[in-house]
Amino acid sequence: MIRRIALLLVAGAALAACGDKVPESEAAKKLGKVPKQTIDRASEGVNKALQQGVERNRDADKGN
């Protein structure tokens, strides 16, 4: 009984050690990139809005 438990523990440890060597699938890579793409799009939108605000302020200052 103890040998079986020890054997299962050794097998489990061996599987856990090999777990990080499994290549990541393309679908998983694409899913991992989605949050970064969303953040990039949001920051681009914020930058565009800020630039428009700066241009409007310049135009308003020229008008005065």
VMD Tcl script that builds the backbone (N, CA, C; Angstrom):
set m [mol new atoms 192]
animate dup $m
set s [atomselect $m all]
$s set {name element resname resid chain x y z} {
  {N N MET 1 A 0.818 -1.186 0.000}
  {CA C MET 1 A 0.000 0.000 0.000}
  {C C MET 1 A 0.868 1.258 0.000}
  {N N ILE 2 A 1.883 1.267 0.846}
  {CA C ILE 2 A 2.780 2.424 0.935}
  {C C ILE 2 A 3.558 2.576 -0.370}
  {N N ARG 3 A 3.912 1.449 -0.981}
  {CA C ARG 3 A 4.647 1.503 -2.250}
  {C C ARG 3 A 3.794 2.139 -3.350}
  {N N ARG 4 A 2.506 1.803 -3.359}
  {CA C ARG 4 A 1.599 2.378 -4.368}
  {C C ARG 4 A 1.488 3.891 -4.191}
  {N N ILE 5 A 1.358 4.318 -2.958}
  {CA C ILE 5 A 1.253 5.747 -2.689}
  {C C ILE 5 A 2.540 6.450 -3.113}
  {N N ALA 6 A 3.674 5.834 -2.768}
  {CA C ALA 6 A 4.964 6.416 -3.138}
  {C C ALA 6 A 5.111 6.457 -4.655}
  {N N LEU 7 A 4.690 5.419 -5.320}
  {CA C LEU 7 A 4.761 5.364 -6.775}
  {C C LEU 7 A 3.873 6.434 -7.402}
  {N N LEU 8 A 2.677 6.629 -6.863}
  {CA C LEU 8 A 1.772 7.660 -7.362}
  {C C LEU 8 A 2.357 9.059 -7.138}
  {N N LEU 9 A 2.982 9.275 -5.998}
  {CA C LEU 9 A 3.601 10.567 -5.724}
  {C C LEU 9 A 4.760 10.846 -6.678}
  {N N VAL 10 A 5.563 9.841 -6.932}
  {CA C VAL 10 A 6.690 10.005 -7.858}
  {C C VAL 10 A 6.172 10.267 -9.273}
  {N N ALA 11 A 5.147 9.541 -9.680}
  {CA C ALA 11 A 4.571 9.742 -11.011}
  {C C ALA 11 A 3.948 11.130 -11.122}
  {N N GLY 12 A 3.268 11.557 -10.091}
  {CA C GLY 12 A 2.673 12.890 -10.088}
  {C C GLY 12 A 3.726 13.978 -10.158}
  {N N ALA 13 A 4.811 13.813 -9.429}
  {CA C ALA 13 A 5.902 14.783 -9.468}
  {C C ALA 13 A 6.547 14.821 -10.842}
  {N N ALA 14 A 6.702 13.675 -11.464}
  {CA C ALA 14 A 7.293 13.621 -12.803}
  {C C ALA 14 A 6.392 14.316 -13.816}
  {N N LEU 15 A 5.090 14.101 -13.718}
  {CA C LEU 15 A 4.160 14.773 -14.630}
  {C C LEU 15 A 4.147 16.281 -14.399}
  {N N ALA 16 A 4.214 16.687 -13.157}
  {CA C ALA 16 A 4.222 18.118 -12.843}
  {C C ALA 16 A 5.495 18.775 -13.374}
  {N N ALA 17 A 6.593 18.073 -13.330}
  {CA C ALA 17 A 7.860 18.628 -13.817}
  {C C ALA 17 A 7.845 18.791 -15.331}
  {N N CYS 18 A 7.128 17.944 -16.026}
  {CA C CYS 18 A 7.067 18.021 -17.488}
  {C C CYS 18 A 5.951 18.950 -17.974}
  {N N GLY 19 A 5.115 19.394 -17.097}
  {CA C GLY 19 A 3.956 20.191 -17.480}
  {C C GLY 19 A 4.302 21.509 -18.131}
  {N N ASP 20 A 5.414 22.123 -17.760}
  {CA C ASP 20 A 5.761 23.422 -18.326}
  {C C ASP 20 A 6.439 23.309 -19.680}
  {N N LYS 21 A 6.736 22.092 -20.109}
  {CA C LYS 21 A 7.414 21.894 -21.382}
  {C C LYS 21 A 6.445 21.628 -22.529}
  {N N VAL 22 A 5.156 21.609 -22.235}
  {CA C VAL 22 A 4.142 21.370 -23.259}
  {C C VAL 22 A 3.978 22.665 -24.060}
  {N N PRO 23 A 4.089 22.591 -25.389}
  {CA C PRO 23 A 3.964 23.816 -26.175}
  {C C PRO 23 A 2.560 24.407 -26.088}
  {N N GLU 24 A 2.507 25.719 -26.093}
  {CA C GLU 24 A 1.228 26.416 -25.997}
  {C C GLU 24 A 0.550 26.402 -27.368}
  {N N SER 25 A -0.734 26.154 -27.385}
  {CA C SER 25 A -1.446 26.102 -28.650}
  {C C SER 25 A -1.634 27.504 -29.217}
  {N N GLU 26 A -1.889 27.593 -30.494}
  {CA C GLU 26 A -2.104 28.888 -31.150}
  {C C GLU 26 A -3.337 29.581 -30.589}
  {N N ALA 27 A -4.385 28.811 -30.309}
  {CA C ALA 27 A -5.605 29.402 -29.755}
  {C C ALA 27 A -5.329 30.023 -28.388}
  {N N ALA 28 A -4.533 29.348 -27.576}
  {CA C ALA 28 A -4.201 29.880 -26.255}
  {C C ALA 28 A -3.353 31.146 -26.385}
  {N N LYS 29 A -2.449 31.166 -27.351}
  {CA C LYS 29 A -1.624 32.359 -27.564}
  {C C LYS 29 A -2.488 33.545 -27.986}
  {N N LYS 30 A -3.453 33.289 -28.869}
  {CA C LYS 30 A -4.343 34.367 -29.314}
  {C C LYS 30 A -5.186 34.887 -28.158}
  {N N LEU 31 A -5.680 33.980 -27.323}
  {CA C LEU 31 A -6.470 34.402 -26.172}
  {C C LEU 31 A -5.625 35.204 -25.193}
  {N N GLY 32 A -4.367 34.858 -25.074}
  {CA C GLY 32 A -3.482 35.586 -24.182}
  {C C GLY 32 A -3.186 36.991 -24.664}
  {N N LYS 33 A -3.256 37.206 -25.975}
  {CA C LYS 33 A -2.957 38.515 -26.547}
  {C C LYS 33 A -4.158 39.466 -26.502}
  {N N VAL 34 A -5.355 38.941 -26.308}
  {CA C VAL 34 A -6.567 39.770 -26.340}
  {C C VAL 34 A -6.532 40.891 -25.311}
  {N N PRO 35 A -6.194 40.632 -24.038}
  {CA C PRO 35 A -6.173 41.751 -23.083}
  {C C PRO 35 A -5.175 42.845 -23.475}
  {N N LYS 36 A -4.028 42.462 -23.997}
  {CA C LYS 36 A -3.032 43.450 -24.407}
  {C C LYS 36 A -3.556 44.283 -25.567}
  {N N GLN 37 A -4.209 43.639 -26.518}
  {CA C GLN 37 A -4.771 44.373 -27.650}
  {C C GLN 37 A -5.852 45.333 -27.188}
  {N N THR 38 A -6.665 44.915 -26.233}
  {CA C THR 38 A -7.724 45.782 -25.712}
  {C C THR 38 A -7.128 47.000 -25.020}
  {N N ILE 39 A -6.102 46.788 -24.237}
  {CA C ILE 39 A -5.436 47.903 -23.552}
  {C C ILE 39 A -4.795 48.838 -24.565}
  {N N ASP 40 A -4.162 48.274 -25.595}
  {CA C ASP 40 A -3.539 49.104 -26.630}
  {C C ASP 40 A -4.580 49.957 -27.356}
  {N N ARG 41 A -5.727 49.372 -27.691}
  {CA C ARG 41 A -6.780 50.125 -28.371}
  {C C ARG 41 A -7.313 51.239 -27.478}
  {N N ALA 42 A -7.492 50.935 -26.213}
  {CA C ALA 42 A -8.000 51.942 -25.281}
  {C C ALA 42 A -7.004 53.084 -25.130}
  {N N SER 43 A -5.731 52.772 -25.020}
  {CA C SER 43 A -4.733 53.835 -24.860}
  {C C SER 43 A -4.615 54.665 -26.132}
  {N N GLU 44 A -4.782 54.039 -27.292}
  {CA C GLU 44 A -4.775 54.803 -28.546}
  {C C GLU 44 A -5.950 55.768 -28.584}
  {N N GLY 45 A -7.123 55.305 -28.148}
  {CA C GLY 45 A -8.300 56.166 -28.117}
  {C C GLY 45 A -8.117 57.333 -27.162}
  {N N VAL 46 A -7.526 57.076 -26.011}
  {CA C VAL 46 A -7.277 58.145 -25.042}
  {C C VAL 46 A -6.282 59.152 -25.620}
  {N N ASN 47 A -5.239 58.653 -26.259}
  {CA C ASN 47 A -4.245 59.558 -26.846}
  {C C ASN 47 A -4.861 60.434 -27.939}
  {N N LYS 48 A -5.725 59.843 -28.763}
  {CA C LYS 48 A -6.395 60.622 -29.805}
  {C C LYS 48 A -7.300 61.690 -29.203}
  {N N ALA 49 A -8.021 61.317 -28.149}
  {CA C ALA 49 A -8.912 62.274 -27.494}
  {C C ALA 49 A -8.113 63.410 -26.869}
  {N N LEU 50 A -7.004 63.107 -26.247}
  {CA C LEU 50 A -6.158 64.150 -25.661}
  {C C LEU 50 A -5.609 65.082 -26.742}
  {N N GLN 51 A -5.185 64.498 -27.857}
  {CA C GLN 51 A -4.653 65.313 -28.954}
  {C C GLN 51 A -5.742 66.238 -29.509}
  {N N GLN 52 A -6.961 65.728 -29.642}
  {CA C GLN 52 A -8.061 66.563 -30.114}
  {C C GLN 52 A -8.334 67.704 -29.141}
  {N N GLY 53 A -8.253 67.424 -27.852}
  {CA C GLY 53 A -8.445 68.460 -26.842}
  {C C GLY 53 A -7.384 69.542 -26.930}
  {N N VAL 54 A -6.145 69.127 -27.153}
  {CA C VAL 54 A -5.052 70.090 -27.297}
  {C C VAL 54 A -5.291 70.965 -28.525}
  {N N GLU 55 A -5.694 70.346 -29.622}
  {CA C GLU 55 A -5.947 71.113 -30.852}
  {C C GLU 55 A -7.106 72.086 -30.665}
  {N N ARG 56 A -8.147 71.666 -29.988}
  {CA C ARG 56 A -9.286 72.563 -29.737}
  {C C ARG 56 A -8.873 73.746 -28.864}
  {N N ASN 57 A -8.048 73.480 -27.865}
  {CA C ASN 57 A -7.571 74.570 -27.014}
  {C C ASN 57 A -6.720 75.562 -27.815}
  {N N ARG 58 A -5.890 75.050 -28.709}
  {CA C ARG 58 A -5.071 75.927 -29.558}
  {C C ARG 58 A -5.962 76.786 -30.445}
  {N N ASP 59 A -6.956 76.139 -31.055}
  {CA C ASP 59 A -7.872 76.886 -31.918}
  {C C ASP 59 A -8.641 77.949 -31.133}
  {N N ALA 60 A -9.050 77.594 -29.928}
  {CA C ALA 60 A -9.784 78.556 -29.084}
  {C C ALA 60 A -8.870 79.718 -28.696}
  {N N ASP 61 A -7.606 79.446 -28.416}
  {CA C ASP 61 A -6.658 80.504 -28.046}
  {C C ASP 61 A -6.372 81.416 -29.242}
  {N N LYS 62 A -6.310 80.857 -30.425}
  {CA C LYS 62 A -6.075 81.666 -31.632}
  {C C LYS 62 A -7.259 82.580 -31.908}
  {N N GLY 63 A -8.445 82.101 -31.609}
  {CA C GLY 63 A -9.669 82.875 -31.848}
  {C C GLY 63 A -9.806 84.053 -30.904}
  {N N ASN 64 A -9.200 83.967 -29.741}
  {CA C ASN 64 A -9.311 85.049 -28.756}
  {C C ASN 64 A -8.296 86.083 -28.958}
}
mol reanalyze $m
mol bondsrecalc $m
mol representation Tube
mol addrep $m
